[in-house]
Amino acid sequence: MNHHAYPSRRAGIGAPFAAAVFAGFIALLSGHDVVAKPPTAPPQVELTVLGSYASGIFNAGGSEIAAHDPLTQRLYVVNAQDASVNVLDITFPATPVLVGTISLVPFGGVANSVSVHEGLVAVAVEATPNRTDPGKVVFFDAALTPVSSVTVGAIPDMLTFTHKGRYVLVANEGEPKSYNQPDSVDPEGSVSVIDMKNGAAALTQANVRTAGFQGYNGQEATLRAAGIRIFGPNASASQDLEPEYIAVSPDDTTAWVTLQEANAMATVNIANATVTSIVSLGLKDHSLPGNGLDPNNNGAIAIGNWPVKGLYQADGIAAHPIGTELFLFMANEGDVRTDWPGLNEEITVGAADYVLDPIVFPNASTLKNNNNLGRLRVSRFSGNLDGDPEYEEIHAHGGRSFSIRRTDGTLVFDSGDDFEQVTANLHAAGLVIFNASNDNNTFDNRSRAKGPEPEGIAVGRAFQRTWVFTGLERIGGVMVYDATDPANARFATYANNRNFAGTFNFATAGDLGPEGILFIGEGDSPTGEPLVVTANEISGTTTIYQLGEL
């Protein structure tokens, strides 16, 4: 693995950035924007808030995913609480205006994702009241009038048009209702491929094909041996593989799909609607310098190197060419199965029934102390390598980072522990609260559980360079990297439009819980300048940043 090491970083346990690195490069901007910049990243850039729209819905998915239509300068924003899509005019980004609302109630209810191509809007809608039933994709024209709808797989969680608009691809997550219960239902995960060649008005169910995983049923042991996590009770591979997010190649021939719980990625041939491969994303070694993590919420910043392996478990994924090669960019959020009756994947290292192999971990009692790894939440279904009652590896959920990979899944770059290091330094400067969650201002709240939790990712070109934007679901904000040299990507800046001062209050906290993130290039921007948009699930706000050179 290649990892950019800052000039001031020291190797070893708990190695922080030297305070002097950031001393002259941290500034509090207007309102409650927070920006940090390293001294050596050419060119230096900043994210500045231009404007924000508030749905007024707190902690209920008031703004989850946004899509931009450059023809009309509209943002289409999923409002899960209202089972709708809000339509915002951003001709003047400083004052986004709500100009319409698409209700999904007549089509089943909960909207999960939205995409737009040349004025045609596609919305993924899950079934109600039984979300494990097949969902729908509903199409609307620029006048927000329904055009057509088709049935897709269970729980369509994300969808996207291909670049030229020929296809709409849908990640059908297929999460279970429960496991080992009398009424348990576990639908298959899949990717729907909707052929738009005859236009939305002429769509029929015959235009929908399914790229599924049935061909891997019976190969579960082989998949596990390759590092692909199949562990749902009594689940086949096709039931246990749950597509999360999709990236499309520039030529619209291939899609890459994150399988988050499985810590894997699938490749899909779009024209044939077939899954051509599944690869594991591997493990991140938190014992290596530059790969540390803060493993406990004991009220102190304790980023260090520990004998822990991170399950990357990417959520958001983007594909972007750099030079002559296409790369994949992933936000390594992590996900844990705790929400379904009949299965609880999560356990702490300190739990009595989480037994560490004494040969591998001769200091097991020390590691299980609450001031060390005892509070760290890990998987009970990963790390037991030989089937005995003991764990030979400790597997935590998420990489607390973003990664750059080749299209075969080979790791090119990982941001290591940068996200926690940057926010730790900002905490020391009094500008943020380290590892706070998205619904409180509690210091160190998320350290034992996925930390800052990177979720959404976007990539774009500006100022003759390639930039990566990663949204942090918990502490909030956007991390920006210069990835022009992908193997040596460099941290550029961090912006967080959140108010950490005083008693936490949803109405005054600013942006909370960025779920979706998108980049608008200068050619598509209403201002002629590159923009970044975050859809913030917990605060219900949609915020527009401008990317500018310093």
N, C-alpha and C positions, 0 to 999 in steps of 0.2 A: 504494500500500500504506500502511495505517495501522500505525504501530508506536509502542508506548508508550515514551517516553523518560523515564528516571528524572531527577529534578530535578538530580542531580549529574553526569549524563553529559555529557561534552564531545564535540563533533564532532571527527572527524579520525581519521587512521590510528592504530590501537592504543589508542584512547580507552578507558580503564578506568572502572569506577565509582570515584568518589573513596573513599578508604579510610574516611573519616569516616562515610560513609553506613551502613556495616555495623558500625562499631566497637562500638556499643552494642546490636547486634541479632543477634549470633551467639552461640549458647550450645551447650555440649556437654551433652546430656541423659543420663539414666541409661543404663548399658551403653555402647553405641557409637552411639546415635542422634545424628545431626547435624541441626540445624535452623537455618535462616537466615530472617530476617524483615526486610522493609523498614520504614521508620518511618512510611510514609504510607498504607498500604493499609487502609482501613476495611471491615469490622472485621478485626482481626488474629486469625489462627487458627494452630493448630499441629496437626501429626500426631504422635500418641503411640503407640508400639507397645503393644498390649494382650497379644498372644501370637503364637506361631509354632509351626508343626508342621514337623519335619524328617524327610524321607523317608530320609535317610542315603545318598542317591544323589548323587554329585558329578559335575558336568560331563557329564551324560548325560540331561538332560531329566527329572529326577525330579519337577519341578513346573512345568508349562508354562502351562496355561490353567485358570482356576477359574470355576465357575458356582455361584450361590447360590440355594437354595430356602428362601424365608421360611416356608413351611408347616412344615418340619421343622427349620429352622435348621441345614441341612447345606451344606457346600461339597463340590462334586464337582470333583476336581483331576486333570487329565491327567498321568499318569506314563508318559512315552514309553518310558523305558528298560525298564520292566516290562510294556509293552503293556497298561496297565491304567488305571483311574480310581480314585483313592483317595477315600473318602467320609469327610469329617470332620464331627463334631458340634461346632458352635461356639455351643451354648447358653450356654456360659461362654467367651467369646473369649480369656480369659487362658490357658486350658488346652484348646486344640483336641484332640479325641480321635478317633483313627482307629476308625470303627465298621464299616467294610466296604471291600471292594475288588471292582471290576468287572473281570474279565479279558476282554480283547478277542482273545486268542489264537484262540479258536474261530471268530472272525469275520474273520480275515485278518491280524491283528497290530497294526500301529502305530496308536495313537490320536493324532489331531491336535487335536481340539477337542471341547468338551462344552457343552451347553446344557440347561436344565431349565425346565419350566413345569408348575406345579401337580402336582408329584410325578413327572411323566414326564421321563425323562432321555434325551437324544439324544446319541449319540457318533459323530463322524466317524472312519472307519477307512480307511486307505489299503491298497491291495492289497499282498500279499507273495507270492512274492519279487519280482515285477515291479510296482513302484510306479506305472508308467505305465498299468497296466490300470485298468479302472473300480473305484472304491472303493465303500464301503457307508456307510449310516447305520443304526445299530443302536439300538433303543429298549428301555429298561428301566423297570420300575415302581419304586415306592418301596421294595419289598422286594429290589431289585437283581436281579430275575428278568427274563430276556430276554422281550420281548413280540413284536417283529417286526423285520425288517430289509428295506431296499430298496437297490438299486444306484443309484449316482450317478456323477458324472464322475471323471476321473482325478485322484488326489491331492486329496481333499477336505480343504482346509487349515483351514477355519473354518466353523462353522455357528451358526445362531441361530434360536430361535422368534420369530415375530412377537409383538407385545405381547399379543394376545388368544389366541395359541396356534393360530390357524387354519392357519398354514403354518410349515414349517421351511425356511429358506434355507441353501444350502450353496455356499460359494466353492470351486469345483474348480480348483485352480491349474494343473494340466496341464503341469507342468514337463517338459522333455525328459529322455531318458536320456543323449543326447549329440547332437552335430551332425556331419554329414558322415562318419560312421563306418559300417562295413558293417551294424552292428546298431542304428543310430540309430532312435529312436522319439520323436516329438514330438506328444503328444496335444493336443487342443483344450482351451483354457480355457473354463469355462462356469459358470453359476449354476443349481443344481438347485432347483426349487420343489416341495416335498412338501406335498400337500394333506392336512391332518389332519382334515377335516370329519367323517369317519366313525370317528375314533379310531385309536389306534395298533394295536390288535389286528386291525382290519379292513384295514390297509394292504395294498395290492398295488402292483405296478410301474406300474399304470395311474394311480396317484395321483402319479407323479413326472413332471414336465415339465422341459424344459431351456431356459433362456434362454442362447442361444449367440451367437457372433459371426460365424457363417458369412455373414450378410448384408453384412459388411464385407470379405469376401474379394474381391480385385480392386480394392479402394479403398486399397491400402497407400500409394500415392504421395500421395493426398489426405490420409490420416491423418498421414503424416509432415509434410506441409506445414502441418498444423494443430498441430504440436508433439507429436504422439503418437508415441512411439518404437517403431518396428517394425524390428527389426534382427537377429533370429535367422536364421542362414544357411538360405536356401531355405524359410523359414517363412511361411505365410500369416498374415493378421491373426488368424484364429480360433485358430491355433496359438501365436502370439506374445503374445497378450493373456492374462495370467495373473492371475485374480482372487485377491485376498489377504484382504480383510476386508470385512464388510458392516455397514451401518447401516440401520435401518428407520424410516420416518416414524411419528409417533404414531398415525396413522389406519390403519396397516398396508397402505397402498396402493402405496407406493413404497420401493424400496431403492436405496442408493448403494453402489457397490463400488469399492474401490481396486484399480487395476491398476498395481502398484508399479513393475515394471521399465519399463513404458511411460510412467511419470510422468503417469498419466491416471486418470480416474474415469468409471465407467459408471453410468447410471441404468437401473433395471429396473422395469417395470410388473409388480407381483407377481401380480395376478389373471390376467393374460395370459401371464405367463412370457416376457416379451420385453425385450430391450435396446432402450431408446428413444433413447439418445444416449451418446456418448463425448466427453469434453472433456479437453484437456491441463490439467495443473496449473501449467504455466508454469515460469519460471526465477526464482530468487532472486538478486538482485544484491548480491554480497558487497563491492562497492566503495562501497556507500552507508553513511553513518554509522548506527551501530546494527545493522548487518548483518554485522559482521566475523566472522572465524573464525581459529583457529590452524591454519595449513596444514602445519606440519612438526613432527616429533618430535625436535627438536634439544636437548631437555633444558631448555627455557625456555618460559615462558608468553608467547606472542607473538600475542595476539588483535589483529587489525588488519584494515583494509580492503584488499582485493586485487582485481585484475581477474579475478574468478572468478564464474561463474554456477552456482548450486546447483540440481540437479534435486531437487525436493521429494520425489518418490517416497514418498508416504505409505504407511504400513503400517496401523496402527490407525485406525479412523474411528468417530465417534459422531454421532448426530443428537439435537438438543435444542432445544426452543423457548425463546426469550427474548422476552418481550412477545408481540407478535402474529406474530413471524417465526420460522421454523425455520432453524437454522444447523447446519452440519457442522463437526466438530472433527477435525483430523487430526494424527497424530504423524509427523513428516517424517523417517523413519529413513534412507531411501536403501537401495538394493540394487544389487549388481553381479553380473553373470553371469561367474563364474570357475570354477564347480564342474563344468562339463560339458565332457567331451572334445570338441575341435573348435571351442571358442570361449573366448577370454579377453578380456573387455571391458576389463579394467583395465590402465592404464599410468600412469607418473608423468610429471609435467610436465618433469622433467629428462631423460627418456629421449631418446636421440639421434634416434629415429624419431617423436618427438612434436614436429613442427616448427610453431612459432608464426609466423603471418603477420607479416612485418617491418613492414608498414604499420600494422597494428592494434597491434602490440606492438613499438615501436621499441627498447624496453629488454628484449628477449627474453632476452638472455644473462644479465642481472641477475635476471630472474624465475626462470630455470632453475637458479640457484644453490641449493644444498641448504639454505642458511639462509633462503631466501625461499620460492619455490613448488616447488623442485626435487623435494622428497620427496612432494608432494601427489599422492594417487592420484585419477585422473580417468578419464573414459570415452574410449576411442579411437573410439567410434561416435557421439559427439555433439560438436558444436562446429565441425565442418568444414562451413561453410555454402555453399560454392560448388563442392565436389567436387574441388578441386585438392589437392595433397599437404599443404597448410598449414591450420592451425586458426585460425579467426577469433574463436572464443570458447573459453574453458576451462570445461568442464562437470564439476563434482564431484558425487558422489553424496550425496544427502540435504540437508535444510535445517538440520539441527542445531537444530530448533525445533518448536513446534506452531503450527498455523494454524487460523483460524476463517474459514469460507467460506459464501457463500450456496449454495443448493441447485443453482444453475447453475454452480458452481465459482468464481464471482467471489471474489477474496481480500478479506476484511474486515480481518483482523488477522494478524500474524505476530510471534512472540516474538523475532525477530531473533537477536542473539547472547547473549541473557540466560542461557541454560543454561551456556555456557562462562564468562560473566562471573561468575555466582554461584559456580560451583565454583572458579574462579580465586581469588576472594576467600576462600573457605573453605580453599583450599590455603594461601594466605598466612597464614591464622590457625592452620594446623597441624591442621585437622580432617578434611580429605580429601586424596587424592592426585589432582591435576588430570589429567584424561583418562587415568586408569588404565583398563585393560581389566577384564573380568569374571573373569579367571583369573590375575591377577597384581597386584602393587602397584607396577608400574613407572610412574614419573612421565612424563607426556607421551606415553604409549604409543600413544594412539589419535588424536592430533591430525591426522595426515596422512590418516586414514581414517574419516570420518564422525563424529569427535569423540565426544560422549556417546551418540549413537545413540538418540534417542527412538523407542520402538516401540509401546507400548500406551497407550491413552487412554480415560478415562472422564469422564463429566460428570454432575453431580447438583446438587440444590437443598438448601441448608441455611442456616439463619440468615437467611432471606428473600433469599438471594443465590444466584447460579449459579457453581459451582466446576468447574474443569477440572483433572484429575489426569493427569500424563504420566509414564510410567515410562522411566527412562534405562537402556538395556540394558547399557551398558559400565561407566561409573563407578557406576551403580546409583542407587537412590533414586527419590523421587517429587517432581516439581515441581508446585506448586499455584498456580493463578491464579484471581482473581476476574474472571469474564467477564460480570458483570451488565450492564455496558455493553460489548457485544462489540467495538466498534471501538476501545475503549480498555481492553482487558483489562489487569489489573495482577498482577504477581508478588506472591504472598502469603507463601509459605513453601516450604521444601525440607527433606525428611526422608530420611535414608539410614541404614538399619539394617545398616551394614557396618563391620567393624573394619579400619581401615587401618594399625594399629600393627604394628610388628615384621615378621618374615618371613612371607610369605604362606603360609597353610595353609587348605585347603578346609574342614577341620573347625572352624576357629575364626574364619573370615572373616566370618561373618554372612551376610546376604542378598547373592546375586550373580546378576546377569543377570535383572532383572524382565522376563518375557515377556508375561504377561497381567496386567491390572489391572481391578478392578471397584469400583463404588461401591454401598454399601448404605445407602439412605435411612433416616431415623430410624423411619419407619413399618414398615419391614421388618427392622429391626435387633434382635438379641436383647437389646441393652442399652437400646434406645430412643434411642440416640445415633447420628449418622452414622458409618459405618465405610468404610474403604478396604482392599481386599485385594490383595496382590501375589502372583503365582505366579512364583517365582524359579528359572529354568531351570538355572542353573549350580550353585547351592548346593542345589537340591532342596528348598527351604523354601517354605512358604506362610505369609505374615505378615499379621496383622490390625492395622490402625491405627485409632485413633479420631480423628475430626476434631473439634476443640474450639475454642471462642472463648477468647481471652486477656482 
